[in-house]
């Protein structure tokens, strides 16, 4: 009985985190789109991704779900048709799942304590994830008929470069300096869910 109560407490804690982080992601996504629009739902400086990555590294799959939902609500609603929004927003999911899996598989420290940790972040949390997200997102806009195929490369370029800029600055600082507080408050996820 005590074990199930502890598990239920953790689930409630992470459900609350999921709601809060989804709201933050949605607000950041909407702000970025309104401030620096490039294509439907696409911002030249998408600050939300710089927060979604650490949220997912801190909160595991809960953070990943919040990234996906935050994109649907903040960047997609009102800018991309709902059906397209559901698969287009997977770009944000790929952008956070790639570093999450890499950090877990390579047993890297998300507070970037060593050169190895920072290298893993650069490869999987800065370069590869943002490239995959930009390719997916810009291509899915064309697949969904939201933008022309001739716009894919320019949208991809703006998406990718903008994400590289905000991620290298904001995400690095958050991981380096805020992770210790997330761990201290015991709200971090050790594996993928708990």
C-alpha positions as CSV (number, residue, x, y, z in Angstrom):
1,X,0.0,0.0,0.0
2,X,2.8,2.4,0.9
3,X,4.6,1.6,-2.4
4,X,1.5,2.5,-4.5
5,X,1.0,5.7,-2.5
6,X,4.6,6.7,-3.3
7,X,4.1,5.9,-6.9
8,X,0.8,7.8,-7.1
9,X,2.5,10.8,-5.4
10,X,5.2,10.8,-8.1
11,X,2.7,10.5,-10.9
12,X,0.7,13.5,-9.5
13,X,3.9,15.5,-9.1
14,X,4.9,14.8,-12.8
15,X,1.4,15.5,-14.0
16,X,1.6,18.9,-12.4
17,X,5.0,19.5,-13.9
18,X,3.6,18.4,-17.3
19,X,0.8,21.0,-17.2
20,X,3.2,23.8,-16.0
21,X,5.9,23.0,-18.6
22,X,3.3,22.6,-21.4
23,X,2.0,26.1,-20.6
24,X,5.5,27.6,-20.5
25,X,6.4,25.9,-23.8
26,X,3.1,27.1,-25.4
27,X,3.6,30.7,-24.3
28,X,7.3,30.7,-25.4
29,X,6.3,29.2,-28.8
30,X,3.5,31.7,-29.4
31,X,5.7,34.6,-28.3
32,X,8.5,33.5,-30.7
33,X,6.1,33.0,-33.6
34,X,4.5,36.4,-33.1
35,X,7.8,38.2,-32.6
36,X,9.9,36.6,-35.4
37,X,7.6,34.8,-37.8
38,X,9.2,33.1,-40.8
39,X,6.6,30.6,-42.1
40,X,3.3,29.3,-40.7
41,X,4.1,28.3,-37.2
42,X,7.9,28.8,-37.7
43,X,9.9,31.4,-35.9
44,X,13.3,32.7,-36.8
45,X,14.3,32.6,-33.1
46,X,12.3,29.8,-31.5
47,X,13.1,30.3,-27.8
48,X,10.8,27.5,-26.8
49,X,13.2,24.9,-28.0
50,X,16.0,26.3,-25.7
51,X,13.7,25.5,-22.7
52,X,12.1,22.3,-24.0
53,X,15.5,20.5,-24.2
54,X,16.4,21.0,-20.6
55,X,12.8,20.4,-19.5
56,X,13.0,17.0,-21.2
57,X,16.5,16.2,-19.8
58,X,15.2,17.2,-16.3
59,X,11.7,15.6,-16.5
60,X,12.2,12.8,-19.0
61,X,9.2,11.8,-21.1
62,X,7.0,14.2,-19.2
63,X,9.1,17.0,-20.6
64,X,8.9,15.5,-24.1
65,X,5.1,15.3,-24.0
66,X,5.1,18.9,-22.9
67,X,7.3,19.9,-25.8
68,X,4.9,18.2,-28.3
69,X,1.8,19.7,-26.7
70,X,3.3,23.1,-26.2
71,X,4.2,23.2,-29.9
72,X,0.7,22.1,-30.9
73,X,-0.9,24.8,-28.7
74,X,1.6,27.6,-29.0
75,X,3.1,27.5,-32.5
76,X,0.5,25.5,-34.4
77,X,-2.9,26.5,-33.3
78,X,-4.2,29.3,-35.5
79,X,-1.2,29.1,-37.9
80,X,-1.2,25.5,-39.2
81,X,-4.3,23.4,-40.0
82,X,-5.1,21.1,-37.0
83,X,-4.5,17.8,-38.9
84,X,-1.1,19.1,-40.2
85,X,-0.3,20.5,-36.7
86,X,-0.5,17.0,-35.2
87,X,2.3,15.6,-37.3
88,X,4.2,18.8,-37.9
89,X,4.6,19.4,-34.2
90,X,6.5,16.1,-34.0
91,X,9.5,18.2,-34.9
92,X,9.6,19.5,-31.4
93,X,9.3,16.0,-30.0
94,X,12.3,14.8,-32.1
95,X,14.3,17.8,-31.0
96,X,13.9,16.8,-27.3
97,X,13.9,13.0,-27.5
98,X,17.2,12.8,-29.4
99,X,19.2,14.5,-26.6
100,X,17.2,12.6,-23.9
101,X,18.0,9.2,-25.4
102,X,21.6,10.2,-26.0
103,X,22.2,11.4,-22.4
104,X,20.6,8.2,-21.0
105,X,22.4,5.8,-23.4
106,X,25.8,7.5,-22.9
107,X,25.3,8.1,-19.2
108,X,26.2,11.7,-19.6
109,X,25.7,14.3,-16.8
110,X,23.0,16.9,-17.8
111,X,24.7,19.5,-15.8
112,X,27.6,19.4,-18.4
113,X,30.3,18.7,-15.8
114,X,32.9,17.3,-18.2
115,X,34.1,17.9,-21.7
116,X,32.5,14.6,-22.7
117,X,29.1,15.7,-21.4
118,X,29.4,18.9,-23.3
119,X,30.4,17.1,-26.5
120,X,27.3,14.8,-26.2
121,X,25.2,17.9,-25.7
122,X,26.8,19.5,-28.8
123,X,26.2,16.5,-31.0
124,X,22.8,15.4,-29.8
125,X,21.3,18.4,-28.0
126,X,22.5,21.2,-30.3
127,X,23.3,19.9,-33.8
128,X,21.6,16.6,-34.6
129,X,18.3,17.2,-32.9
130,X,17.9,20.7,-34.3
131,X,18.8,19.5,-37.8
132,X,16.2,16.6,-37.6
133,X,13.6,19.0,-36.2
134,X,14.2,21.5,-39.0
135,X,14.1,18.9,-41.7
136,X,10.9,17.3,-40.3
137,X,9.1,20.6,-39.7
138,X,9.9,22.3,-42.9
139,X,9.1,19.2,-44.9
140,X,5.8,18.5,-43.1
141,X,4.6,22.1,-43.9
142,X,5.1,21.2,-47.6
143,X,3.5,17.8,-47.2
144,X,0.5,19.3,-45.5
145,X,0.2,22.0,-48.3
146,X,0.8,24.8,-45.8
147,X,3.9,26.0,-47.7
148,X,5.3,25.4,-51.1
149,X,8.0,22.8,-51.8
150,X,10.2,25.5,-53.1
151,X,10.1,27.1,-49.6
152,X,11.4,24.0,-47.8
153,X,15.1,24.8,-47.9
154,X,14.7,28.4,-46.9
155,X,12.4,27.4,-44.0
156,X,14.7,24.6,-43.0
157,X,17.7,27.0,-43.0
158,X,16.0,29.7,-40.9
159,X,14.6,27.1,-38.5
160,X,17.9,25.3,-38.1
161,X,20.1,28.4,-37.6
162,X,17.7,30.1,-35.3
163,X,17.5,27.0,-33.1
164,X,21.3,26.7,-33.0
165,X,21.6,30.2,-31.8
166,X,19.0,30.0,-28.9
167,X,20.0,26.5,-27.9
168,X,23.8,27.1,-27.6
169,X,23.2,30.1,-25.4
170,X,20.1,29.5,-23.3
171,X,20.1,25.7,-23.1
172,X,23.8,25.5,-22.1
173,X,23.2,28.0,-19.3
174,X,20.1,26.3,-18.0
175,X,21.8,22.9,-18.0
176,X,25.0,24.2,-16.4
177,X,23.4,26.3,-13.7
178,X,19.8,25.3,-13.1
179,X,20.2,21.5,-13.1
180,X,21.6,21.5,-9.5
181,X,18.3,23.1,-8.2
182,X,16.1,20.7,-10.1
183,X,18.1,17.8,-8.5
184,X,18.1,19.5,-5.1
185,X,14.3,19.9,-5.2
186,X,14.1,16.2,-6.2
187,X,11.8,16.8,-9.2
188,X,14.2,15.4,-11.8
189,X,13.6,12.1,-13.5
190,X,16.4,9.6,-13.2
191,X,15.3,7.3,-16.1
192,X,12.6,8.1,-18.7
193,X,9.5,8.3,-16.5
194,X,10.6,8.5,-12.9
